[in-house]
């Protein structure tokens, strides 16, 4: 373990960073926390006024003192405006409904066409300016730009070109999947063409690309190959931080009572509900279970914590007629979410049966594993099924088969009714800890910087020999 005195330093270009909330923030925060143990200190270039749906300061405690954080202003509108644009809601009573319905798609398509690759490009100029100043102040050895938003890649490339520091592109999500399903996106042929060209250009300029799953890594590598880029793509999974869980033990953890569910079986979904993570398959399963074994549902409370689109909220309304109790919570801090997971009897993870979803590994899955609770892995067969193949807590179910989901949930309810306790300690999630992921990233950064140093040396020798008119062997 390095004492930090001779550490190298990496600059993360990360729009998603505290005080922004959500699972996308965790990756950089946990890298920053643990990289210093493996010879790398960190700086972070982020946004001072993030236009995001939720805030969460609970992860700030993970940022070590060796970290330098620089913030730059974005000229984006506030998130409430984006939400109104996405939903078509307006505060103006004088605007006729027909006009609103016409203006909404026009405004969205215009914004998506002009602001490439995303609205966060309005952060670009200020971010580049702040990043260049930081890089002039003290030495950095590598730059990691993490996305989405993919405008962060453009910021990272600009800084890398100005300084000669090697650039690593960190794909938290694939570019195409992000465009297809993220809010406020309206894919069209022209935007797709512009961004396809943009991505290929970025991959040509990168020293390495990193994805979060094996299949996504292969997809990014194919794109790089098509672009004629020699860049190598690797994958570094997300993970869980044992420190987040060790603060809660059987002796000090308390189960919050959200209603009359103290003695009820608690099923929990913690996360955002939207088109890529729809609640529909689980609702269909509960409906099936209600027809087959309504008595089982009477002993269940279903806690849903997180942000939800209006469409998903309407789907949840269907559960009000069922004998189970439904508890709807807003977005909660990460600390609260961990406590909720650990006081649940079963957890649910949702990925819709959509193109590309089989390559998505939800960051939440690692915390579900760490909680050592059974969880319904409702997802198309793919990377997550492979990841949890030997995990006894995972209950894989295809979202297109509500009956199978109902059977898995019914079995858990029946064991609870009989008082059968869940066995823990028979399998260790230790291999999925964030510390191990940081060690893996540090190794990749060492490779990138060694290659860059070797390349710089070769180029300098080439220039010297050329000046002296000495042929290079």
C-alpha positions in Angstrom: 0.0 0.0 0.0 1.4 3.4 -1.0 1.7 6.1 1.7 0.6 8.7 -0.9 3.9 10.6 -0.9 4.9 9.4 -4.4 1.5 9.0 -5.8 0.6 9.8 -9.3 -2.5 12.0 -9.9 -5.5 11.5 -12.1 -8.1 14.1 -13.1 -11.7 12.9 -13.2 -14.0 14.9 -15.4 -17.3 14.0 -13.8 -20.5 16.0 -14.2 -22.2 13.5 -11.8 -20.5 14.1 -8.4 -21.8 15.2 -5.0 -23.9 17.1 -4.3 -25.7 15.4 -7.2 -27.4 12.2 -6.1 -28.2 8.9 -7.6 -26.3 5.7 -8.3 -24.3 7.2 -11.2 -22.4 9.4 -8.6 -21.0 6.4 -6.7 -18.5 5.2 -9.3 -16.2 8.2 -9.2 -16.6 8.8 -5.5 -15.5 5.3 -4.6 -12.7 5.4 -7.1 -11.5 8.6 -5.5 -11.8 7.1 -2.1 -9.7 4.0 -2.7 -7.3 4.8 -5.6 -4.9 6.6 -3.1 -4.2 3.1 -1.6 -2.8 2.0 -4.9 -0.6 4.9 -5.9 -3.1 7.4 -7.3 -4.4 10.6 -5.8 -7.3 12.3 -7.5 -8.6 15.6 -8.7 -12.2 16.1 -9.8 -13.6 18.6 -12.3 -17.3 18.8 -11.8 -20.2 21.3 -12.1 -21.0 24.0 -9.5 -24.7 24.2 -10.2 -25.8 20.7 -11.4 -29.1 20.5 -13.3 -30.1 17.2 -11.8 -33.3 15.6 -10.4 -31.9 14.8 -6.9 -29.2 15.9 -4.5 -27.4 13.8 -1.9 -24.5 15.0 0.3 -24.1 11.7 2.1 -21.2 10.6 -0.1 -19.1 13.7 0.6 -17.5 11.9 3.6 -15.9 9.4 1.3 -13.8 12.0 -0.5 -10.2 12.0 1.0 -8.3 15.1 1.9 -5.8 14.4 -0.9 -8.6 15.1 -3.4 -8.7 18.5 -5.2 -12.2 19.4 -6.4 -12.7 22.2 -8.9 -16.2 23.3 -9.9 -17.3 25.1 -13.0 -20.7 26.7 -13.8 -23.0 25.3 -16.4 -25.4 27.5 -18.3 -28.1 24.8 -18.4 -31.6 25.6 -17.2 -32.7 24.1 -13.9 -33.9 20.6 -13.9 -37.5 21.6 -13.2 -37.5 23.3 -16.6 -36.2 20.1 -18.3 -38.9 18.1 -16.5 -41.6 20.5 -17.8 -40.2 20.1 -21.3 -40.2 16.3 -21.0 -43.8 16.1 -19.6 -45.3 19.0 -21.5 -46.4 20.7 -18.3 -46.5 24.5 -18.3 -47.2 27.2 -15.7 -48.8 29.3 -18.3 -52.6 29.1 -18.2 -52.9 31.3 -21.3 -51.2 28.8 -23.5 -53.8 26.6 -25.2 -53.4 22.9 -24.8 -53.1 22.3 -28.5 -50.3 24.8 -28.7 -48.5 23.1 -25.8 -48.7 19.8 -27.5 -47.2 21.3 -30.7 -44.4 23.2 -28.9 -43.3 20.5 -26.6 -41.8 18.1 -29.2 -40.6 21.1 -31.3 -38.6 22.5 -28.3 -37.3 19.1 -27.4 -36.2 18.2 -30.9 -34.6 21.6 -31.4 -32.7 21.4 -28.1 -31.5 17.9 -28.9 -30.4 18.9 -32.3 -28.5 22.1 -31.4 -27.0 20.9 -28.1 -24.8 18.0 -29.1 -24.2 15.5 -27.7 -26.4 16.6 -24.8 -27.7 19.7 -22.9 -24.7 19.5 -20.6 -22.5 20.8 -23.4 -23.5 24.2 -21.9 -20.9 23.3 -19.2 -18.1 22.8 -21.8 -16.5 26.2 -22.0 -16.4 26.9 -18.3 -15.3 23.3 -17.6 -12.4 23.5 -20.0 -11.3 26.8 -18.6 -11.3 25.5 -15.1 -9.7 22.3 -16.0 -6.8 24.0 -17.9 -6.1 26.2 -14.9 -6.0 23.2 -12.6 -3.7 21.3 -14.8 -1.3 24.3 -15.0 -1.2 24.5 -11.2 0.2 21.0 -10.6 1.1 17.8 -12.4 -1.4 15.2 -13.4 -0.6 11.9 -15.1 -3.9 10.9 -16.6 -7.4 12.1 -17.3 -10.5 10.0 -16.9 -13.7 11.5 -18.4 -16.8 9.6 -17.2 -20.2 9.6 -18.9 -23.1 10.1 -19.4 -23.4 13.0 -20.0 -21.2 12.4 -23.0 -20.2 16.1 -23.2 -17.8 15.2 -20.4 -15.8 13.2 -23.0 -15.4 16.3 -25.1 -14.2 18.2 -22.0 -11.7 15.5 -21.3 -10.4 15.3 -24.9 -9.9 19.1 -25.0 -7.9 19.0 -21.8 -5.9 16.0 -23.0 -5.0 17.7 -26.3 -4.0 20.9 -24.6 -1.7 19.1 -22.2 -0.6 15.9 -23.8 -1.9 13.9 -20.8 -3.4 10.5 -21.8 -7.2 10.3 -21.9 -9.3 7.4 -20.6 -13.0 7.3 -21.5 -15.2 5.7 -18.8 -18.5 4.5 -20.2 -20.8 4.2 -17.2 -23.5 3.5 -19.8 -23.2 2.8 -23.5 -23.7 5.9 -25.6 -26.5 4.3 -27.8 -28.4 2.8 -24.8 -28.2 6.1 -23.0 -29.6 8.0 -25.9 -32.4 5.5 -26.4 -33.8 5.5 -22.9 -32.6 8.6 -20.9 -35.1 11.3 -20.1 -35.2 14.4 -22.3 -33.7 12.5 -25.2 -35.4 12.4 -28.6 -33.3 10.3 -30.9 -33.5 11.2 -34.6 -31.5 10.3 -37.6 -29.4 13.5 -37.8 -28.5 13.5 -34.1 -27.6 9.8 -34.2 -25.3 10.4 -37.2 -23.6 13.4 -35.5 -23.1 11.5 -32.3 -21.9 8.4 -34.0 -19.2 10.4 -35.8 -18.4 12.2 -32.5 -18.0 8.9 -30.6 -15.7 7.4 -33.2 -13.6 10.6 -33.2 -13.3 10.5 -29.4 -12.2 6.8 -29.5 -9.5 7.6 -31.9 -8.1 10.2 -29.5 -8.3 8.1 -26.3 -5.6 6.1 -24.8 -8.1 3.6 -23.3 -11.8 3.1 -23.0 -13.4 1.4 -20.0 -17.0 0.0 -19.7 -18.8 -1.4 -16.8 -19.8 -4.9 -18.2 -18.1 -7.5 -20.5 -20.8 -7.1 -23.2 -20.6 -3.3 -23.1 -16.9 -3.5 -23.4 -17.3 -5.6 -26.5 -19.8 -3.2 -27.9 -17.5 -0.2 -27.4 -14.5 -2.1 -28.8 -16.5 -2.9 -32.0 -17.3 0.8 -32.3 -13.6 1.7 -31.9 -12.6 -1.0 -34.5 -15.1 0.4 -36.9 -13.6 3.8 -36.4 -10.2 2.6 -37.2 -9.0 3.3 -33.7 -6.3 1.3 -32.0 -7.7 2.1 -28.5 -8.1 -0.9 -26.2 -11.4 -1.3 -24.2 -11.5 -3.0 -20.8 -14.3 -3.3 -18.3 -14.3 -2.5 -14.6 -17.5 -3.5 -12.8 -19.1 -1.2 -10.2 -19.2 -2.6 -6.7 -20.1 -2.1 -3.1 -18.3 -0.4 -0.3 -18.2 -2.5 2.9 -17.9 0.7 5.0 -21.5 1.6 3.9 -22.7 -1.6 5.4 -20.5 -2.1 8.4 -22.0 0.9 10.2 -25.2 -1.1 10.5 -25.1 -4.3 12.6 -27.7 -6.6 13.9 -27.4 -4.8 17.3 -27.8 -1.2 16.1 -29.9 -1.3 13.0 -33.6 -0.4 13.3 -36.4 -1.1 11.0 -38.5 2.0 10.2 -42.2 1.4 10.4 -43.9 3.0 7.4 -47.3 1.9 8.3 -48.6 -1.3 9.8 -45.8 -3.4 8.4 -43.7 -4.2 11.5 -44.5 -7.9 11.3 -44.9 -8.1 7.6 -42.7 -9.5 4.9 -40.9 -6.4 3.4 -40.2 -6.4 -0.4 -38.2 -3.4 -1.4 -37.3 -1.7 -4.7 -34.7 1.1 -4.2 -33.9 3.1 -7.3 -35.4 5.1 -10.2 -38.5 3.8 -12.0 -38.6 4.7 -15.7 -38.8 3.0 -19.1 -35.6 1.0 -18.7 -36.5 -0.1 -15.2 -40.3 -0.5 -15.4 -42.3 -1.8 -12.5 -44.8 -3.5 -14.9 -43.3 -7.1 -14.8 -43.5 -7.1 -11.0 -47.0 -5.7 -10.9 -48.1 -8.5 -13.4 -46.4 -11.0 -11.1 -48.2 -9.7 -8.0 -51.5 -9.8 -9.9 -50.8 -13.4 -10.8 -50.0 -14.2 -7.2 -53.1 -12.5 -6.0 -55.2 -14.8 -8.1 -53.3 -18.0 -7.0 -52.5 -17.2 -3.3 -54.1 -14.0 -2.0 -53.4 -15.0 1.6 -49.7 -14.7 1.0 -50.0 -11.1 -0.2 -51.8 -10.1 2.9 -48.6 -10.5 4.9 -46.5 -8.4 2.5 -45.6 -4.7 2.4 -44.0 -3.4 -0.8 -41.6 -0.4 -0.3 -40.7 1.6 -3.4 -38.0 4.2 -2.7 -36.7 6.6 -5.4 -37.7 8.9 -8.2 -40.5 7.8 -10.5 -41.9 9.0 -13.8 -45.6 9.8 -14.0 -46.1 6.7 -16.1 -44.5 4.5 -13.4 -46.5 6.2 -10.7 -49.7 5.3 -12.6 -48.6 1.7 -12.8 -48.1 1.6 -9.0 -51.6 2.9 -8.6 -52.8 -0.6 -9.7 -51.3 -2.1 -6.5 -53.7 -0.1 -4.3 -56.4 -2.7 -5.0 -54.2 -5.6 -3.9 -54.2 -7.1 -0.4 -50.5 -6.2 0.1 -49.6 -2.8 1.5 -47.6 -0.4 -0.7 -45.3 2.2 0.7 -44.1 4.9 -1.7 -41.0 6.9 -0.6 -39.3 9.7 -2.5 -35.6 9.7 -3.3 -33.7 8.9 -0.1 -30.1 9.4 0.8 -27.6 6.6 0.2 -27.3 5.9 4.0 -31.1 5.6 4.3 -31.2 3.3 1.2 -28.6 1.0 2.7 -30.5 0.8 5.9 -33.7 0.0 4.1 -32.0 -2.8 2.1 -30.7 -4.4 5.3 -34.1 -4.2 7.0 -36.0 -5.8 4.1 -36.8 -9.5 3.6 -36.5 -9.5 -0.1 -35.3 -6.9 -2.7 -36.2 -6.3 -6.3 -34.1 -5.3 -9.2 -35.7 -4.3 -12.5 -34.5 -4.1 -16.1 -37.1 -4.0 -18.9 -37.1 -6.4 -21.8 -35.7 -3.7 -24.2 -32.9 -3.9 -26.8 -29.5 -3.6 -25.1 -30.9 -4.1 -21.5 -29.2 -7.5 -21.4 -25.8 -5.7 -21.4 -26.8 -3.4 -18.5 -25.5 -4.2 -15.0 -27.3 -2.0 -12.6 -25.0 -0.5 -10.0 -27.5 -1.3 -7.3 -27.0 -5.1 -7.8 -23.7 -5.0 -5.9 -25.3 -3.4 -2.9 -28.1 -5.9 -3.0 -25.5 -8.7 -3.0 -23.7 -7.0 -0.1 -27.0 -6.8 1.9 -27.1 -10.6 1.8 -30.8 -10.6 1.2 -32.7 -12.6 -1.5 -33.4 -10.4 -4.5 -35.6 -10.8 -7.5 -33.3 -10.2 -10.5 -35.9 -9.3 -13.0 -33.9 -8.7 -16.1 -33.4 -10.2 -19.6 -30.8 -13.0 -19.5 -27.4 -11.4 -20.0 -24.5 -9.9 -18.0 -26.3 -9.7 -14.7 -27.4 -13.3 -14.8 -23.8 -14.3 -15.6 -22.4 -12.0 -12.8 -24.7 -13.6 -10.2 -24.6 -17.2 -11.5 -23.0 -18.5 -8.2 -24.7 -16.0 -5.9 -27.3 -17.8 -3.7 -29.2 -14.6 -3.0 -30.0 -13.9 -6.7 -33.4 -15.1 -8.0 -33.1 -14.5 -11.8 -36.4 -14.0 -13.6 -37.2 -13.0 -17.1 -39.4 -9.8 -17.2 -41.4 -11.4 -20.0 -42.5 -14.2 -17.6 -44.7 -12.8 -14.8 -45.6 -16.3 -13.7 -41.9 -17.2 -12.9 -41.5 -13.9 -11.0 -44.7 -14.8 -9.0 -43.4 -18.2 -8.2 -40.1 -16.8 -6.9 -41.8 -14.2 -4.8 -44.4 -16.7 -3.6 -41.6 -19.0 -2.4 -40.0 -16.2 -0.4 -43.4 -15.3 1.2 -44.0 -19.0 2.0 -40.6 -19.3 3.7 -41.4 -16.2 5.7 -44.8 -17.6 6.7 -43.1 -20.8 8.0 -40.4 -18.8 9.8 -37.6 -20.2 7.7 -34.6 -17.9 8.2 -32.4 -16.9 5.3 -28.9 -18.5 5.6 -26.1 -16.0 5.5 -22.3 -16.4 5.5 -22.4 -19.4 3.1 -21.1 -17.2 0.3 -18.9 -14.1 0.3 -19.6 -11.0 -1.8 -16.0 -9.8 -1.1 -14.8 -10.0 -4.7 -17.2 -7.2 -5.6 -15.8 -4.6 -3.2 -15.0 -1.2 -4.5 -11.5 -1.4 -3.2 -10.8 -4.2 -5.6 -12.3 -2.3 -8.5 -10.0 0.7 -7.6 -7.0 -1.6 -7.6 -8.0 -2.8 -11.1 -8.4 0.8 -12.3 -5.0 1.7 -10.8 -3.4 -1.1 -12.8 -5.0 0.1 -16.0 -3.8 3.7 -15.3 -0.3 2.5 -14.8 -0.4 0.8 -18.1 -1.8 3.9 -19.8 0.9 6.2 -18.3 3.7 3.8 -19.0 2.6 3.5 -22.7 2.3 7.3 -22.8 5.8 7.8 -21.4 7.2 5.3 -23.8 5.5 7.0 -26.7 6.7 10.4 -25.6 10.2 9.1 -25.3 10.0 7.6 -28.8 8.6 10.8 -30.3 11.3 12.9 -28.6 14.0 10.6 -30.0 12.5 10.6 -33.4 12.5 14.4 -33.4 16.1 14.6 -32.1 17.3 12.1 -34.7 15.5 13.8 -37.4 17.2 17.1 -36.5 20.6 15.3 -36.4 19.7 13.5 -39.7 20.2 10.1 -38.0 18.0 7.3 -39.3 15.9 5.5 -36.7 16.3 1.7 -36.6 
